[in-house]
């Protein structure tokens, strides 16, 4: 929205955005002025309201990530641009990274002034599976590395994909305090590459709903053997998932914990 894209809401999905940038637009991107940007000013007003009413401005904004935002603004044409106009795409990505930096720095500075200690950034690379590992290292990784230098803690979110092809690229980021991936990734390898990171594992709604109880039990046991300590994330759970299924999963996790204590 800071770039001018308006959200499209749906009753059965996350909010989305209609791509608004042409290739010509990418050649003429203006610098984002947060002091005059309507969306940022609305956010700032909300923060001030929180401070006036409750003091500390708690919360962890999701600043998304360079490739996520670029995909929303340019659409699927972006992936052709990376071949046809690589330097244009690199400048576009750098523009987005600079905007993420300016917004996050301004917001977190105000949060710290209110008494809420925060100095972290996590890049959401949900669309990384749309590009090759070489493209990630060429187009995105340098910006992830640069952003990581400005925060005490830095993380990478790869959604619930198999992150294996991108691991050695991501490992070039020295300051990885958080990393998440899909359940079908090479978990022992990730644990070895990121031993000090807070690790999380995402299970898709389809995997969660369709698994038999014994399959869930074995999955939880494997996660414990290969990846613990870690968080297990049941993201995007649908309304078709009954409460009893959630409770069953929690009970199985507690049983596994008791066996390993």
C-alpha positions in Angstrom: 0.0 0.0 0.0 3.0 2.3 0.6 3.7 1.8 -3.1 0.2 2.6 -4.1 -1.3 -0.9 -4.4 -4.7 -1.3 -2.8 -5.6 -4.5 -0.9 -8.3 -6.9 -2.3 -10.1 -8.7 0.4 -11.7 -12.2 0.2 -13.9 -14.2 2.4 -11.8 -17.4 2.0 -8.2 -16.2 1.6 -5.6 -13.7 2.7 -5.8 -10.1 1.5 -4.1 -9.8 -1.9 -3.0 -6.9 -4.2 -3.5 -6.3 -7.9 -0.2 -5.7 -9.7 0.1 -2.1 -10.6 3.6 -1.6 -12.1 4.5 -1.8 -15.8 8.1 -2.3 -16.9 8.2 1.4 -17.7 7.1 2.2 -14.1 10.1 0.2 -12.8 12.4 2.5 -14.8 10.9 5.6 -13.1 10.3 4.7 -9.4 10.2 7.8 -7.2 11.8 7.7 -3.8 9.2 7.0 -1.1 8.8 10.0 1.2 7.4 8.6 4.5 6.6 12.1 5.7 4.0 12.6 2.9 3.0 9.0 2.2 -0.6 8.5 3.1 -0.4 4.9 4.1 2.6 5.4 6.3 1.0 8.4 8.0 -2.1 6.4 8.8 0.1 3.7 10.4 2.0 6.4 12.3 -1.3 7.9 13.6 -2.3 4.4 14.8 1.0 4.0 16.7 0.5 7.4 18.4 -3.0 6.4 19.4 -1.6 3.2 21.0 1.1 5.2 22.8 -1.5 7.7 24.1 -3.8 5.0 25.4 -1.5 2.3 26.6 2.1 3.7 26.7 4.2 1.0 25.1 3.7 0.3 21.4 3.9 -3.5 21.4 3.9 -5.5 18.2 6.0 -7.0 15.5 5.1 -5.7 12.0 5.5 -8.1 9.1 7.6 -6.1 6.6 7.3 -8.9 4.1 10.4 -9.3 2.0 12.0 -7.9 -1.2 10.8 -10.6 -3.6 7.3 -10.9 -2.0 6.7 -7.2 -2.4 8.1 -7.1 -5.9 5.8 -10.0 -6.9 2.7 -8.2 -5.6 3.6 -5.0 -7.4 4.7 -6.4 -10.7 2.9 -9.8 -10.8 4.2 -12.9 -12.6 5.9 -10.7 -15.3 8.6 -10.2 -12.7 10.0 -13.6 -13.4 10.4 -12.8 -17.1 11.9 -9.4 -16.2 14.6 -11.2 -14.3 15.8 -12.7 -17.6 14.9 -9.8 -20.0 15.8 -6.8 -17.7 18.0 -8.1 -14.9 19.5 -4.7 -14.1 16.1 -3.1 -13.9 14.9 -5.8 -11.5 18.0 -5.3 -9.4 17.3 -1.6 -9.1 13.6 -2.4 -8.3 14.6 -4.8 -5.6 17.1 -2.3 -4.1 14.3 0.3 -4.1 12.1 -2.1 -2.1 14.9 -3.0 0.3 15.6 0.7 1.0 11.9 1.2 1.7 11.7 -1.7 4.0 14.7 -0.4 5.8 13.3 3.2 6.2 9.9 2.0 7.3 11.2 -0.6 9.8 13.8 1.8 11.3 11.3 4.6 11.7 8.6 2.3 13.3 11.0 0.4 15.6 12.7 3.7 16.8 9.2 5.0 17.8 8.4 1.7 19.5 11.7 1.8 21.5 10.9 5.4 22.5 7.6 4.2 23.9 9.4 1.6 26.1 9.0 -1.5 23.9 12.5 -3.0 23.2 12.7 -4.2 19.6 15.5 -4.4 17.1 14.8 -7.2 14.6 13.8 -7.9 11.1 12.7 -11.1 9.3 12.4 -11.3 5.5 9.4 -13.3 4.1 10.7 -15.0 1.0 7.4 -16.9 0.3 7.9 -16.7 -3.5 11.5 -17.8 -3.4 10.5 -21.2 -4.9 9.6 -19.3 -8.1 13.3 -18.6 -8.8 16.4 -20.7 -8.9 19.0 -20.8 -6.1 21.4 -18.9 -8.5 18.8 -16.2 -9.0 18.2 -16.0 -5.3 21.9 -15.4 -4.7 22.2 -12.9 -7.5 19.0 -10.8 -7.0 17.8 -11.2 -3.4 20.6 -12.5 -1.1 22.8 -9.3 -1.4 19.9 -7.3 -0.1 19.0 -9.8 2.7 22.7 -9.7 3.8 22.7 -5.9 3.7 19.5 -5.6 5.7 20.8 -8.1 8.3 23.7 -5.8 9.2 21.3 -3.2 10.7 19.5 -5.3 13.2 20.4 -7.2 16.4 18.4 -10.2 15.2 17.6 -11.3 11.7 15.5 -14.1 10.2 14.4 -15.7 7.0 10.9 -17.1 6.3 10.8 -19.6 3.3 7.1 -20.5 3.8 6.3 -24.2 3.8 8.4 -25.0 0.7 11.4 -27.4 0.5 14.2 -25.0 1.3 17.0 -27.3 0.5 18.2 -25.7 -2.8 18.6 -22.3 -1.1 20.2 -23.3 2.1 23.9 -22.6 1.3 22.9 -19.2 -0.1 21.0 -18.3 3.0 23.8 -19.6 5.2 26.0 -16.7 3.7 23.9 -14.4 6.0 26.0 -14.4 9.1 23.3 -13.2 11.5 20.5 -15.8 11.2 18.5 -15.8 14.4 15.4 -17.3 12.9 14.7 -19.7 10.1 11.6 -21.6 9.0 10.8 -24.1 6.3 8.4 -26.8 5.2 8.2 -30.2 6.8 9.6 -32.0 3.7 12.9 -30.2 3.8 16.1 -31.9 4.9 15.7 -31.1 8.6 19.0 -32.6 9.9 20.9 -30.6 7.4 19.1 -27.4 8.3 19.7 -28.0 12.0 23.4 -28.5 11.2 23.6 -25.3 9.1 21.7 -23.1 11.6 22.4 -24.6 15.0 21.9 -21.3 16.9 18.8 -20.1 15.1 15.3 -20.4 16.4 13.9 -22.9 14.0 10.3 -23.3 13.0 8.5 -25.8 10.8 5.4 -25.2 8.8 2.8 -27.9 8.2 0.3 -27.2 5.4 -3.4 -27.5 6.0 -3.6 -30.3 3.5 -0.9 -32.3 5.2 -2.5 -31.6 8.6 -6.1 -32.5 7.7 -5.4 -35.6 5.6 -2.9 -37.3 7.9 -4.1 -40.3 10.0 -3.4 -40.2 13.8 -0.5 -42.6 13.5 1.0 -40.5 10.6 0.8 -37.4 12.8 2.4 -39.2 15.7 5.3 -40.4 13.5 5.7 -36.9 12.0 5.9 -35.3 15.4 8.4 -37.9 16.5 10.6 -37.3 13.4 10.5 -33.5 13.9 11.6 -34.1 17.5 14.5 -36.4 16.4 15.7 -34.3 13.5 14.9 -30.7 14.2 14.2 -30.0 17.9 14.3 -27.7 19.7 11.9 -25.9 17.3 8.5 -24.5 16.9 5.8 -26.3 14.9 3.5 -23.9 12.9 0.0 -24.9 11.8 -0.3 -22.0 9.4 -3.4 -21.3 7.3 -5.7 -23.7 9.1 -9.0 -23.8 7.3 -12.4 -23.5 8.9 -13.0 -27.1 7.9 -10.4 -28.2 10.5 -12.4 -29.3 13.6 -11.2 -28.3 17.1 -10.8 -31.9 18.0 -8.1 -32.3 15.3 -6.2 -29.4 16.8 -6.5 -30.8 20.3 -5.4 -34.2 19.1 -2.3 -32.7 17.6 -1.5 -30.8 20.8 -1.9 -34.0 22.8 0.4 -35.9 20.5 3.1 -33.2 20.9 2.8 -33.3 24.7 3.1 -37.1 24.6 6.3 -36.8 22.5 7.7 -34.2 25.0 7.1 -36.6 27.9 8.9 -39.4 26.2 12.0 -37.2 25.6 12.2 -35.4 29.0 
